[in-house]
Amino acid sequence: MNKKNISPEPGLRIRRLREKLGLSRAEFSKITGMSASTMRSLEVGDLELASSKALLYSHMFILLFEMDPVEASADVLLYGEQRSNQSGKKTIIIRKG
């Protein structure tokens, strides 16, 4: 558990997307220029994901890695998963706390 009462969920969502790409932290860091130690701190919840950084990660996943824009949106990274509703349209599920 982290010491600053930071939710680890945003970092876990970033980790899941990185792993979905089949990339280690070192590989992801090399491609994106982001520090592997910063990635680790974010992924384990020692570092809070600011909205500006969520937007940056979102753009990287979408533009650099051509991921689904809904799945990798900044809102999903910060607040929760997207799911398909009955009509087949994707919606974002926001969880507080």
C-alpha positions in Angstrom: 0.0 0.0 0.0 1.3 3.4 -0.8 2.0 6.0 1.9 0.2 9.0 0.3 -3.2 7.5 0.0 -3.0 7.5 -3.8 -5.3 5.2 -5.7 -3.3 2.6 -7.6 -6.1 2.1 -10.1 -5.0 4.6 -12.7 -1.5 3.1 -12.7 -2.9 -0.4 -12.9 -4.9 0.6 -16.0 -1.8 2.0 -17.7 0.1 -1.2 -16.8 -2.7 -3.4 -18.3 -2.6 -1.4 -21.6 1.2 -1.6 -21.7 1.1 -5.3 -21.1 -1.7 -5.7 -23.7 0.9 -4.3 -26.2 3.3 -7.0 -25.0 5.8 -4.5 -23.8 8.0 -4.5 -20.6 8.5 -1.3 -18.7 11.9 -1.0 -20.2 10.6 -1.5 -23.8 7.8 1.0 -23.2 10.2 3.5 -21.7 12.6 3.2 -24.6 9.9 3.7 -27.2 8.2 6.6 -25.4 11.1 8.3 -23.7 9.4 8.0 -20.3 11.5 6.9 -17.3 11.1 3.2 -16.3 11.3 4.2 -12.7 8.5 6.8 -13.1 6.5 4.1 -14.9 7.0 1.7 -12.0 6.1 4.3 -9.4 2.9 5.1 -11.3 2.0 1.5 -11.9 2.3 0.5 -8.2 0.5 3.6 -6.9 3.5 5.4 -5.4 2.9 8.3 -7.9 -0.4 9.9 -8.6 -1.6 10.2 -12.2 -2.3 13.9 -12.9 -4.9 14.7 -15.5 -2.3 16.2 -17.8 -0.2 13.0 -17.6 -3.3 10.9 -18.2 -3.9 12.9 -21.4 -0.3 12.4 -22.4 -0.5 8.6 -21.8 -3.8 8.5 -23.6 -2.3 10.2 -26.7 0.7 7.9 -26.7 -1.5 4.7 -26.5 -3.8 6.0 -29.2 -1.4 7.7 -31.6 1.8 5.8 -31.2 0.4 2.4 -30.6 -2.9 2.7 -32.5 -5.0 1.5 -29.5 -8.8 2.0 -29.3 -9.5 5.6 -28.4 -12.2 4.7 -26.0 -10.2 2.0 -24.3 -7.2 4.3 -23.9 -9.0 7.6 -23.2 -7.7 9.8 -20.4 -11.1 9.5 -18.7 -10.8 5.7 -18.7 -7.2 5.9 -17.4 -8.2 8.2 -14.6 -11.6 6.9 -13.6 -12.5 3.5 -14.8 -13.3 1.0 -17.6 -15.3 1.3 -20.7 -17.9 -1.3 -21.5 -20.4 -1.9 -24.3 -24.0 -1.2 -23.5 -27.0 -3.1 -24.9 -26.9 -1.2 -28.1 -23.2 -2.1 -28.6 -22.0 1.4 -28.0 -19.1 1.8 -25.7 -19.6 3.8 -22.5 -17.2 4.8 -19.7 -17.9 3.5 -16.2 -16.7 6.0 -13.6 -16.0 4.7 -10.2 -15.4 7.1 -7.3 -13.2 6.4 -4.4 
